[in-house]
Amino acid sequence: MEWPTLALIAATYVLWATVALHVWPAYPVTALIVLGFVLAMQSSLMHEALHGHPTRVAWVNELLVGLPIGLVYPYRRFKTLHLRHHADESLTDPFDDPESYYHAVWKHHGLPRFMKAVLAVNNTMVGRFVLNPFLGTVGFLLSEARLIAKGDRAVRKAWLLHGIGLAIIAPLVVFVFEIPFWLYVLVPVWLGQSLISVRTFAEHQWSERPEGRTIIIERSPFSFLFLNNNLHFVHHKKPNVAWYRLPELFRDRREEWIAMNNGYVVPNYLALLKEYAFRAKEPVVHPALRRMPEIGRAFAPRMRARSLSGLGTAPVPAEPPKE
């Protein structure tokens, strides 16, 4: 049992209820903003839980963080897709990495001009903060609906459990806290996802070397909110290490970590904002997938997967037949 994480989970839910019950009636704007930060923290705790914290018992971790105060992402779907994302050799690949924001050129080529412009804006830091909650949510929900329609039992079960949680949260928000549900969605839920988008904005880039695809943000006031996932390369190399041990692990081997990730290091998020507030950090089209495929070219069979970035479907190569 990792007591710091367990205490933080308890504090997050207590703060959520306290702000909604006692701050909202007197200071509604303050309450909505604080709730946005609380939802971002709960998202970070979901990420921590799916990596085996604060216990080594999966169902206990799910029970601790599964109450969906952020509304959108079922814990089990987040877990399935995120663990697939941790295959470092496939990072940023729009077909194999479910959290990639890149497109293959032939997929991007068929999009309407307006959508291409929206995706380009979404690759700026301000654009990601403002637009990504909508783009990510709509794309994710549509892709999940397609999986359910195709009869995916695991997805159906994840959403059934999520629906039970929503049946608890929605009445609490509307009838106990007396916050209009549309306002809860438009401010705390949107803001919570926007804050997480600050972290995910530059987490990964294309590099020929898989080690060079994951960023290190050395320090930030947001480190606690992100549970030290600003040290993202360290997390990818040590995914089972608890959040409160990452800073010391980084400090003890700082030069080694920086050399290992090919120098993809930024001092803080403010430096990213200054550089990429209104300028795209990465192209929408994956740098290694810029060529249009040859007509008649044969491709390996691919299964269908879904992307948390909300930018549509992402096929995954089928496993080769066993001998």
C-alpha positions in Angstrom: 0.0 0.0 0.0 1.4 3.4 -1.1 0.0 5.7 1.5 0.9 9.0 -0.2 -1.2 8.0 -3.2 -4.1 6.7 -1.1 -4.1 9.9 0.9 -4.1 12.0 -2.3 -7.0 10.0 -3.7 -9.1 10.6 -0.6 -8.1 14.3 -0.5 -9.1 14.8 -4.2 -12.7 13.4 -3.7 -13.1 15.2 -0.4 -12.0 18.5 -2.0 -14.4 17.9 -5.0 -17.4 17.5 -2.7 -16.3 20.3 -0.3 -15.8 22.9 -3.1 -19.1 21.9 -4.7 -21.1 22.0 -1.5 -19.6 25.0 0.3 -17.7 27.2 -2.2 -20.0 27.0 -5.1 -23.0 28.8 -3.4 -20.9 31.8 -2.3 -18.2 32.0 -4.9 -19.4 30.2 -8.0 -16.6 31.3 -10.4 -13.9 30.3 -7.9 -15.6 27.0 -7.3 -15.8 26.1 -11.0 -12.1 26.9 -11.6 -11.0 24.9 -8.5 -13.2 22.0 -9.6 -11.4 22.1 -13.0 -8.0 21.6 -11.2 -9.6 18.8 -9.0 -10.7 17.0 -12.2 -7.3 17.3 -13.7 -5.8 15.8 -10.5 -8.3 12.9 -10.6 -7.2 12.2 -14.2 -3.6 12.1 -13.1 -4.6 9.7 -10.3 -6.4 7.4 -12.8 -3.2 7.3 -14.8 -1.3 6.4 -11.6 -3.8 3.7 -10.7 -3.7 1.9 -14.1 0.1 1.6 -13.6 -0.4 -0.4 -10.4 -0.8 2.3 -7.6 -1.5 2.7 -4.8 -1.9 -1.1 -4.4 -0.9 -4.1 -6.5 -4.5 -5.3 -6.7 -6.1 -4.0 -10.0 -9.7 -4.1 -8.9 -8.9 -2.1 -5.7 -7.1 0.6 -7.7 -10.1 0.7 -10.1 -12.5 1.1 -7.2 -10.4 3.9 -5.6 -10.3 6.1 -8.7 -13.1 4.8 -10.9 -15.8 7.3 -9.8 -16.1 9.3 -13.0 -16.2 12.9 -11.7 -14.5 13.9 -15.0 -17.4 12.3 -16.9 -15.8 11.3 -20.2 -13.3 8.5 -20.0 -14.2 5.1 -18.5 -11.3 3.9 -16.4 -11.0 0.5 -18.1 -10.9 2.1 -21.6 -8.3 4.6 -20.4 -6.2 1.7 -19.0 -6.4 -0.5 -22.1 -5.5 2.3 -24.5 -2.8 3.9 -22.3 -1.0 0.6 -21.6 -0.9 0.0 -25.4 0.7 3.4 -25.7 3.6 2.3 -23.5 5.1 0.2 -26.3 7.9 2.7 -26.8 8.9 1.2 -30.2 5.5 2.3 -31.6 5.4 5.8 -29.9 3.9 8.5 -32.2 2.8 5.9 -34.9 -0.7 6.9 -35.8 -1.6 3.3 -36.4 0.0 1.7 -33.4 0.0 4.4 -30.7 -3.5 5.1 -29.5 -2.4 8.5 -28.0 -0.6 9.8 -31.2 -1.7 13.2 -32.5 0.0 12.5 -35.9 -1.8 11.4 -39.1 -0.7 9.4 -42.0 -0.6 11.5 -45.2 -3.3 9.4 -47.0 -5.7 9.8 -44.1 -5.0 13.5 -43.7 -5.3 14.0 -47.5 -9.0 13.1 -47.4 -10.0 15.5 -44.7 -12.0 18.7 -45.5 -9.9 21.9 -45.6 -11.6 23.2 -42.5 -10.7 20.1 -40.5 -7.1 20.3 -41.7 -6.9 23.9 -40.4 -8.5 22.9 -37.0 -5.9 20.1 -36.6 -3.1 22.5 -37.4 -4.4 24.9 -34.7 -4.7 22.0 -32.3 -1.0 21.5 -32.7 -0.3 24.9 -31.1 -0.2 25.0 -27.4 -3.0 27.5 -27.0 -5.0 25.6 -29.6 -4.5 22.4 -27.7 -5.6 24.0 -24.5 -8.8 25.4 -26.0 -9.8 22.9 -28.7 -8.6 19.5 -27.6 -11.2 18.8 -24.9 -13.9 19.1 -27.6 -11.9 17.3 -30.4 -10.7 14.6 -28.1 -14.1 13.9 -26.5 -16.1 13.8 -29.7 -13.6 11.7 -31.5 -13.3 9.3 -28.6 -17.0 8.9 -28.0 -17.7 8.3 -31.7 -15.0 5.6 -32.0 -16.2 4.0 -28.8 -19.8 3.9 -30.2 -18.5 2.1 -33.3 -16.8 -0.5 -31.1 -19.9 -1.1 -29.1 -22.0 -1.4 -32.2 -19.6 -4.0 -33.5 -20.2 -6.1 -30.3 -16.9 -5.6 -28.4 -17.8 -7.0 -25.1 -14.9 -5.6 -23.1 -15.8 -2.1 -24.3 -19.4 -2.6 -23.5 -18.6 -3.7 -20.0 -16.2 -0.7 -19.5 -19.0 1.6 -20.5 -21.6 -0.2 -18.4 -19.4 0.3 -15.3 -18.9 3.9 -16.4 -22.6 4.4 -16.7 -23.2 3.2 -13.1 -20.6 5.8 -12.0 -22.3 8.5 -14.0 -25.7 7.5 -12.5 -24.1 8.4 -9.1 -22.2 11.6 -10.2 -24.9 13.3 -12.3 -27.6 13.4 -9.6 -24.9 14.6 -7.1 -23.9 17.5 -9.4 -27.5 18.6 -10.3 -29.5 17.9 -7.2 -27.1 17.9 -4.3 -24.5 20.4 -5.4 -27.1 22.3 -7.5 -24.6 23.0 -10.3 -26.3 23.1 -13.7 -25.0 20.0 -15.5 -24.2 22.0 -18.7 -22.1 24.4 -16.7 -20.3 21.5 -15.0 -19.4 20.2 -18.4 -18.4 23.5 -20.0 -16.2 24.7 -17.1 -14.8 22.1 -14.7 -14.8 19.2 -17.2 -13.5 21.3 -20.1 -10.9 23.0 -17.9 -9.7 19.7 -16.4 -9.1 18.3 -19.8 -7.4 21.5 -20.9 -5.0 21.3 -18.0 -4.1 17.8 -18.9 -3.6 18.9 -22.5 -0.8 21.2 -21.2 1.0 18.0 -20.1 0.3 15.9 -23.2 1.0 18.8 -25.7 4.7 17.9 -26.1 5.1 14.6 -24.3 6.1 12.8 -27.6 7.7 13.7 -30.9 8.8 11.6 -33.8 12.4 10.5 -33.7 14.2 7.7 -35.5 15.3 6.5 -32.1 12.5 5.5 -29.8 14.4 6.9 -26.8 14.2 10.4 -28.4 10.5 10.4 -28.7 9.6 11.2 -25.0 10.1 14.6 -23.3 11.6 15.7 -20.0 10.2 18.9 -18.5 12.7 19.5 -15.8 10.5 21.6 -13.4 7.1 23.2 -13.3 4.5 24.5 -10.8 2.2 21.9 -12.4 4.5 19.0 -11.4 2.2 18.1 -8.5 -1.0 18.4 -10.6 0.6 16.1 -13.2 2.0 13.8 -10.5 5.5 14.4 -11.9 4.6 13.2 -15.3 6.5 16.2 -16.6 9.4 13.8 -16.2 7.7 11.8 -18.8 10.8 9.9 -20.2 11.6 8.7 -16.7 8.0 7.5 -16.3 8.2 5.6 -19.7 11.4 3.9 -18.7 10.1 3.2 -15.1 6.3 2.9 -15.5 5.9 1.1 -12.2 7.6 3.7 -10.1 5.3 5.7 -7.9 4.8 9.4 -8.8 6.5 10.7 -5.6 9.7 8.8 -6.4 10.2 10.1 -9.9 11.9 13.4 -9.0 14.6 11.8 -6.9 15.1 9.1 -9.6 15.6 11.9 -12.2 18.0 14.0 -10.0 20.2 11.0 -9.2 20.8 10.2 -12.9 20.0 13.5 -14.6 22.8 13.6 -17.1 22.2 9.9 -17.9 18.5 10.5 -18.5 19.1 13.5 -20.8 21.7 11.6 -22.8 19.4 8.7 -23.1 16.4 10.6 -24.5 18.7 12.4 -27.0 18.4 15.8 -25.3 14.6 16.2 -25.7 14.5 18.4 -22.7 12.6 21.6 -21.9 13.2 23.6 -18.7 9.5 24.3 -18.0 6.0 24.6 -19.6 6.4 28.4 -19.9 9.3 27.9 -22.3 7.0 25.7 -24.4 4.3 28.4 -24.3 6.7 31.1 -25.4 7.9 29.1 -28.3 4.7 27.4 -29.4 1.7 29.4 -28.1 0.5 30.1 -31.6 2.9 28.1 -33.6 2.6 24.4 -34.3 5.3 22.3 -32.6 4.8 19.3 -34.8 3.2 18.7 -38.2 -0.1 17.0 -38.3 1.2 14.5 -40.8 3.7 12.0 -39.3 7.2 12.8 -40.6 7.8 9.1 -41.4 4.4 8.7 -43.2 4.5 11.6 -45.6 4.4 9.5 -48.8 1.2 8.6 -50.4 0.9 4.8 -50.8 1.4 3.3 -54.3 -1.8 2.3 -56.1 -2.4 -1.4 -55.7 0.2 -1.7 -53.0 -0.6 -4.6 -50.6 -0.8 -3.9 -46.9 -0.7 -6.4 -44.0 -4.1 -7.1 -42.4 -4.9 -4.7 -39.6 -7.2 -4.8 -36.7 -9.1 -1.7 -35.6 -8.2 0.3 -32.5 -9.1 3.7 -31.2 -7.2 6.8 -30.3 -7.5 8.8 -27.1 -6.5 11.8 -29.1 -9.9 11.8 -30.6 -8.6 12.0 -34.2 -10.3 9.0 -35.5 -9.5 5.3 -35.9 -6.1 3.9 -35.7 -5.5 0.4 -37.2 -3.1 -1.9 -35.4 -1.1 -4.6 -37.2 -2.5 -8.0 -36.7 -0.3 -10.5 -34.8 1.6 -12.9 -37.1 0.3 -16.5 -37.0 2.0 -18.7 -34.5 4.1 -21.6 -35.8 
